[in-house]
């Protein structure tokens, strides 16, 4: 039996973010993951300016800069309406962030985070170690049971993904289909006409979801679709992907001579942050996808994983400083709800209804396309360079 201040299950974005934050405060951490790193991680791979700011603070962005081909910067976002209206917004960096946005393959990003983790003597990192569940002592978790034995910690952070066994054990898992999305992506080579913008294409069959083309190097792109089972049968996911890459008027122009890279077509669930449940119980906290922190409008999870990992660490430090492990969950709920719940998740979930209306999407895109500053605002909101509430300016006919 091995004892630590904190045991973290899952060495993805949220787990590494939490571990690095805790290590900086001198706490002893065990970080466990079932995979062997480096490993593939299914994702759209778009890393916004808000995320790169966090990566910079962790010392990870500099590591990525030293890995040739790891970073593909994008300076804009292109939106295509169901009727073919094209909105080309630029990321102006005149908001509250000044960093760049990139497409970064998750295998590379997560491996760089793990490399940073390994530099800290206060973090015990073990991959190829499967966490099977919590070891309970009454209503409190004493530690976790793993394929390598028991690891005990005063507080447990579950950052073990959308199918988190810890969240399921505590009956905190988001199983509400109306509070989930699904995505499918593949890598394509030989993609034509790529620029320095990510491209989001809306189609009547996918609303309020969309298809995307994210440039990731010379004629290479991450291509996928995002749908919401609340409005679209998730069983049609593969058919919608095939329709997007083979029939969508905008995507076909990019992909007509492209080749899907073998073995890269994958799908994954996206549990939304608008899910009403608590993100922990007693001395156990849920972070990243395990805690259902996906943006319900864009399907983005990278920023929220990094940030909730940091918030979990802050809450843990707060509790241990007071020698009150139960204070961690209270503090954690205050932090993430104060930042995300009413500002991002609740309005985002409500906005799904508007985005499910083809007339609204078409009218909104046509209005936004008429003036460059409107298009730029939309692009800035997508990369977190402007607040979500700034979108309401686009409903003002005099803006």
NORDAFEN-V947809 format. One record per pair of residues at least 6 apart in sequence whose C-alpha atoms are under 7 Angstrom apart, sorted by the first residue. I is the first residue (numbers start at 0). GAP is how many residues later the second one is. D is the distance in Angstrom with one decimal. If there is no record, write none. Layout:
# NORDAFEN-V947809
i = [I;I]
gap = [GAP;GAP]
d = [D;D]
This chain:
# NORDAFEN-V947809
i = [0;0;0;0;1;1;1;2;2;2;3;3;3;3;3;4;4;4;4;4;4;5;5;5;5;5;5;5;6;6;6;6;6;6;6;6;7;7;7;7;7;7;7;7;8;8;8;8;8;8;8;8;9;9;9;9;9;9;10;10;10;11;12;12;12;13;13;13;13;13;13;13;14;14;15;15;15;16;16;16;17;17;17;17;18;19;20;20;21;22;22;26;27;27;28;28;28;29;29;29;30;30;30;30;31;31;31;31;32;32;32;32;32;33;33;33;33;34;34;35;35;36;36;37;37;38;39;39;40;40;41;42;43;44;44;44;44;45;45;45;46;46;46;46;46;47;47;47;48;48;48;48;48;48;48;49;49;49;49;50;51;51;51;51;52;54;55;59;59;59;62;63;63;64;69;69;70;70;70;71;71;71;71;71;72;72;72;72;72;73;73;73;73;73;74;74;74;74;74;75;75;75;75;75;75;75;76;76;76;76;76;76;76;77;77;77;77;77;77;77;77;78;78;78;78;78;78;79;79;79;79;79;80;80;80;80;80;80;81;81;81;81;82;84;84;85;86;86;86;86;87;88;88;88;88;88;89;89;90;90;90;92;94;94;95;95;96;102;102;102;116;117;128;128;128;129;129;130;130;130;130;131;131;131;132;132;132;132;133;133;133;133;133;134;134;134;134;134;135;139;139;140;141;141;142;142;142;142;142;143;143;143;144;154;154;154;155;155;155;156;156;156;156;157;157;157;157;157;158;158;158;158;159;160;160;160;161;161;161;161;162;163;166;166;171;173;173;176;176;177;177;178;178;178;178;179;179;179;179;179;180;180;180;180;180;180;181;181;181;181;181;181;182;182;182;182;182;182;182;183;183;183;183;183;183;183;184;184;184;184;184;184;184;185;185;185;185;185;185;185;186;186;186;186;186;186;187;187;187;187;187;187;187;187;188;188;188;188;188;188;188;189;189;189;189;189;190;190;190;190;190;190;190;191;191;191;192;193;193;197;197;197;198;198;198;199;199;199;199;200;200;200;201;201;201;202;203;205;205;206;206;207;207;207;208;208;208;209;209;209;210;210;210;210;211;211;211;212;212;212;212;213;213;213;214;214;215;223;224;243;244;244;244;245;269;269;270;270;270;270;271;271;271;271;271;272;272;272;272;272;272;273;273;273;273;274;278;278;278;279;279;280;281;281;282;282;282;282;284;284;286;286;286;287;287;287;287;288;292;292;293;293;293;294;294;295;295;295;296;296;296;307;310;310;310;311;314;314;314;315;317;318;318;318;343;353;354;367;367;367;368;373;377;379;380;380;392]
gap = [148;149;150;151;148;149;150;148;149;150;24;25;26;148;149;22;23;24;148;149;150;22;23;24;147;148;149;150;22;23;24;145;146;148;149;150;7;22;23;24;148;149;150;151;22;23;24;122;148;149;150;151;21;22;23;148;149;150;20;21;22;98;97;292;293;145;273;274;291;292;294;295;144;294;97;98;101;289;292;293;291;292;294;295;10;97;289;292;291;99;100;95;94;95;93;94;95;93;94;95;92;93;94;95;93;94;95;97;93;94;95;96;97;93;94;95;96;92;93;91;92;74;90;69;73;68;66;67;65;66;224;63;178;58;59;60;61;56;57;58;54;55;56;57;255;53;54;335;48;50;51;52;334;335;336;47;253;333;334;252;9;47;48;49;46;6;6;52;53;56;49;6;48;6;34;38;31;32;33;30;31;32;144;145;27;28;29;30;123;27;28;122;123;124;15;16;26;121;122;13;14;15;120;121;122;303;11;12;13;120;121;122;302;8;9;10;11;119;120;121;122;7;8;9;120;121;122;6;7;120;121;122;120;121;122;280;281;284;120;121;122;280;279;280;281;283;278;281;282;288;287;283;286;287;289;290;286;289;285;288;289;292;290;291;289;290;288;111;112;113;6;7;17;18;19;16;17;13;14;15;16;13;14;33;11;12;32;33;7;9;10;11;32;6;7;8;9;10;6;142;143;142;10;11;7;8;9;10;13;6;7;8;6;128;129;170;127;128;129;127;128;129;130;8;127;128;129;132;127;128;129;131;130;127;128;129;107;109;127;128;127;126;6;123;105;97;118;52;53;51;52;92;93;95;96;48;89;90;91;92;46;47;48;88;89;90;44;45;46;86;87;88;41;42;43;44;84;85;86;40;41;42;81;82;83;84;37;38;39;40;80;81;82;36;37;38;74;78;79;80;34;35;36;73;74;77;32;33;34;35;70;71;72;73;30;31;32;69;70;71;72;29;30;67;68;69;28;29;30;63;64;66;67;27;62;63;61;21;25;15;16;17;13;14;15;10;11;12;13;9;10;11;7;8;9;7;154;21;26;148;149;144;147;148;17;18;19;15;16;17;13;14;15;33;11;12;13;8;9;10;11;7;8;9;6;7;6;17;16;7;6;7;10;6;24;29;18;21;22;23;20;21;22;23;24;19;20;21;22;23;72;67;71;72;75;17;6;7;12;6;49;48;44;47;42;43;45;46;27;44;18;21;22;16;17;20;21;16;8;11;6;7;10;6;50;49;52;53;51;52;55;28;21;24;25;20;13;16;17;12;10;6;8;9;44;6;6;6;7;26;6;20;13;6;6;7;6]
d = [6.9;5.3;5.9;6.9;6.8;5.0;5.9;6.1;4.6;5.7;5.4;5.8;6.6;6.1;4.7;6.2;5.2;6.0;5.1;5.2;6.7;6.6;5.0;6.5;4.8;5.9;5.0;5.7;5.8;4.8;6.2;6.9;5.3;6.6;5.0;6.3;6.3;6.1;4.8;6.2;5.9;4.7;5.9;6.8;6.2;5.1;6.2;6.7;6.4;5.0;5.6;5.6;6.9;5.7;4.8;6.8;4.8;4.3;6.4;6.3;5.5;6.1;6.6;5.8;5.5;5.9;6.0;5.2;4.5;4.9;6.5;4.3;5.3;6.1;6.3;6.8;6.8;5.6;5.1;5.7;4.3;5.0;6.4;5.1;6.6;6.3;6.2;6.0;5.6;6.0;6.7;6.7;5.0;6.1;6.3;4.8;6.2;5.8;4.7;6.1;6.9;6.1;4.8;6.3;6.1;5.0;5.8;6.1;6.5;4.7;6.1;5.4;6.2;5.7;4.5;4.5;4.3;5.8;5.0;5.5;5.2;6.5;6.9;6.2;5.3;5.6;6.9;4.9;5.6;5.8;6.7;6.8;6.5;5.4;5.4;5.4;6.1;6.2;4.6;6.6;5.8;5.2;5.7;6.7;6.8;4.6;6.5;4.8;6.8;5.1;5.1;4.6;5.9;6.8;6.9;6.9;6.8;6.9;5.9;5.0;6.9;6.6;6.9;6.8;6.2;5.4;6.9;6.3;6.2;6.7;6.7;6.1;6.8;7.0;6.0;6.8;6.0;6.2;5.5;5.2;5.2;6.7;5.5;6.0;6.9;5.7;4.2;6.4;6.9;5.7;5.5;4.6;5.0;6.5;6.1;5.4;7.0;5.6;5.7;5.5;4.1;5.0;6.5;4.3;6.5;6.4;6.2;5.3;6.4;4.9;4.9;5.9;5.3;6.9;5.5;4.5;6.1;6.3;6.2;4.7;6.2;5.8;5.0;6.5;6.0;4.9;5.9;4.6;6.4;6.3;4.6;5.9;6.4;5.2;7.0;6.7;5.7;6.3;5.3;4.6;5.9;6.7;6.7;6.6;6.3;6.9;6.7;6.9;4.9;6.1;6.1;7.0;4.3;4.2;6.7;5.1;4.9;6.1;6.2;5.9;5.3;6.9;5.2;5.6;5.9;6.8;5.4;7.0;7.0;5.9;6.9;6.8;6.5;5.7;6.2;5.3;5.3;6.6;5.9;4.3;6.7;5.7;5.5;6.9;5.7;5.5;6.2;5.6;6.2;5.9;4.4;6.0;6.5;5.7;5.5;5.2;5.2;6.1;5.5;5.9;6.3;6.5;5.7;6.4;6.8;5.4;3.9;5.3;6.9;5.7;5.4;6.5;6.7;5.1;6.0;6.8;6.4;4.7;6.4;5.8;4.8;5.9;7.0;6.5;6.1;4.8;6.2;6.7;6.1;5.0;5.8;5.6;5.8;7.0;4.8;4.5;6.8;6.7;4.8;4.8;6.8;5.4;4.9;6.7;6.9;6.7;6.7;6.3;6.7;6.4;4.6;6.3;5.4;6.8;5.8;6.6;7.0;5.5;4.4;5.4;5.8;4.5;6.2;6.0;4.7;6.3;5.9;5.6;6.4;5.8;4.5;5.5;7.0;5.5;4.4;6.4;5.4;5.6;6.5;5.3;5.5;6.8;7.0;5.5;4.0;6.6;6.8;5.4;3.9;6.5;5.5;5.6;6.4;6.0;5.5;6.3;6.7;4.8;4.3;6.5;5.8;4.8;6.1;5.9;5.6;5.9;5.7;5.4;6.5;7.0;6.2;5.4;4.4;5.6;5.9;4.6;6.8;5.5;5.4;6.5;6.8;4.9;6.2;6.4;4.4;6.3;4.6;5.7;6.8;5.5;5.4;6.9;5.0;6.2;4.8;6.6;6.1;6.3;6.7;6.3;4.8;6.5;5.5;5.1;6.2;6.5;5.8;4.5;6.7;5.5;5.0;6.0;7.0;4.6;6.4;6.5;6.3;6.1;6.9;6.4;4.9;6.0;4.7;4.3;5.2;4.5;6.3;5.8;5.5;6.8;5.6;4.1;6.2;6.7;5.6;5.3;6.1;6.3;5.9;4.6;6.8;5.3;5.1;6.4;4.4;6.6;6.8;6.7;5.9;6.7;5.8;6.2;6.8;6.0;6.1;6.7;6.6;4.7;6.6;5.7;5.3;5.5;4.4;6.0;5.3;5.2;4.0;5.2;6.2;6.8;5.5;7.0;4.8;5.5;6.4;6.9;6.1;5.2;5.5;5.4;6.3;7.0;5.7;6.9;5.9;5.7;6.9;6.9;6.9;6.5;6.6;5.5;5.7;6.4;4.0;6.2;6.8;6.9;6.7;6.1;5.8;4.8;6.9;6.5;6.3;6.4;5.6;5.5;5.5;6.8;6.5;6.8;6.3;6.5;6.9;5.9;4.8;5.3;5.2;5.1;6.8;5.3;5.1;5.0;6.7;6.5;5.9;5.2;5.6;6.9;6.0;6.7;6.9;5.5;6.1;6.0;6.4]
